[in-house]
Amino acid sequence: MTMEMRPILSSLLRNRAGSILVALQIAITLAIVVNAVYLTYQRVSKVGRPTGIDDQNIFSLPVTGFEKDFNFQAMVRDDMTLLRQMPGVVDATPISQVPLSGSGSSSGYYPLPDKKGTESPANYFNVDEHGVNTLGVKLSAGKTFDPAMVELRNQDAQGQPPYAIVSRGLATALFPGKNALGKTIYDDQSHPIRIIGVIEHMHGSWIDWDKVDRVMLFPQITGPGTRYIVRTAPGQIDRVMAATETALRKRDPNRVVGKLRKMSDDKQRSYSSDMMLAFTLSVVTGLVLVFSSLGIFGLATFNVNNRTRQIGTRRAVGARKIDIVRYFMTENWLVTTAGVVVGCCLALGAGFWLSTQYQLPRLDLYYLVGGVLGLWTVGQLAAWQPSLRAAKVSPAMATRNI
């Protein structure tokens, strides 16, 4: 093997321009592919993370009254009675905003009055006693709201109800290492709010917020306009949506029933930029690998075509076909390795720049190791066919003029 390295290195030095270009191509490929795959994984993981909500079986719609003697409370009461009795409906509730939609309200809360302790921002929603069941979230502790707790308020009313159900993410932020059930928290006006239930897991309105799992439900309905969310049995959402629109318009034509939207569509819309980025990075990764493979294949083919007489001479003095294959595969491995070494530095540098400029996670070294092994494999596969063609050169080629 040591004796073979000398002619291999000598050949590479004589044709160093092509070898350097391919090595640089491999280096750039490694830097791009490793970081692109890592970013793609981050986006795919983000899109696929559980929301805690039964988002595939929920739809929403806005409802607003406009008549002079419009009775908001009666409208909500009668609509909820109608919706909850419809075939295929699991439950329904009025709600201030729709989770995962990108639209919502937030405020800061404290474990002590007078803004003492660490502030914990939270995305809050106003619902009635059916809110937990309609969202499909699970309580890990406590209970849902009693009907007597639900308050009906005007949209411009100040303050919040004295009871709340919070997500585990918010409970942990407010009372780290402690059981939050039954504890009192305070808003920015020092109004006390008692936690009567803890949701195991729930995402709020803004999927890009780093506190998306800090959610609070209040027993409150605000008018004169509101939104309804309806949870259906699996496979029933399209039928129930059509029936709901017809039933609500028929029950009271003198109000505005807005467009019905699936929560899954809201979720897809919120994650659209992440899905587009993942798709784009996947396409770029594939194209870069293809072009890199073609570069390696082209260099190996060029070397074989330029050394036909040399190969014939080696065959004439006793070199076996496997020796010729090994020669070119080793030569290609050296070029690939040189590119990989430079590529590791480029990949780490690019990963560091991305993490500092865009607050992204640092590149996981497992991806770098995987990229190195992958490019070695791609490089050897790309050189395999030209190496086999070189092994078929006849010893008689040594006596021909090339």
Secondary structure, 3 states (H helix, E strand, C coil): CHHHHHHHHHHHHHCHHHHHHHHHHHHHHHHHHHHHHHHHHHHHHHHHCCCCCCHHHEEEEEEEECCCCCCHHHHHHHHHHHHHCCCCEEEEEEECCCCCCCCCEEEEEECECCCECCCEEEEEEEECCCHHHHHCCCEEEECCCCHHHCEEEECCCCCCCCEEEEEHHHHHHHCCCCCCCCCEEECCCCCEEEEEEEECCCCCCCCCCCCCCCEEEEEEEEECEEEEEEEECCCCHHHHHHHHHHHHHHHCCCEEECCCEEHHHHHHHHCHHHHHHHHHHHHHHHHHHHHHHHHHHHHHHHHHHHCHHHHHHHHHCCCCHHHHHHHHHHHHHHHHHHHHHHHHHHHHHHHHHHHHHCCCCCCCHHHHHHHHHHHHHHHHHHHHHHHHHHHCCCHHHHHCCC
